[in-house]
Amino acid sequence: MNRLWIPQSHSIVGLLNVRTTKDSFDEISKWVTNQLGDSATVPAKSFLPKLEQNFRNTVNRFPEM
């Protein structure tokens, strides 16, 4: 989660398409949970590079960030 950090001055609420969220942290948490799906048997650390790339691709669709 630390590498997917969003500055306090920005919000990504609504950008990750994870339904209703209260803040950027909640948005990222729900998005990561959705991305990991049923892969709870594999350590999340091994998914970090793919998660980071997916996150960048998703957020890059919105150039004002």
Secondary structure as UniProt FT lines:
FT   HELIX           2..4
FT   TURN            8..9
FT   TURN            13..15
FT   HELIX           24..36
FT   TURN            37..38
FT   TURN            40..41
FT   HELIX           44..47
FT   HELIX           48..59
FT   TURN            60..61
FT   TURN            63..64
//
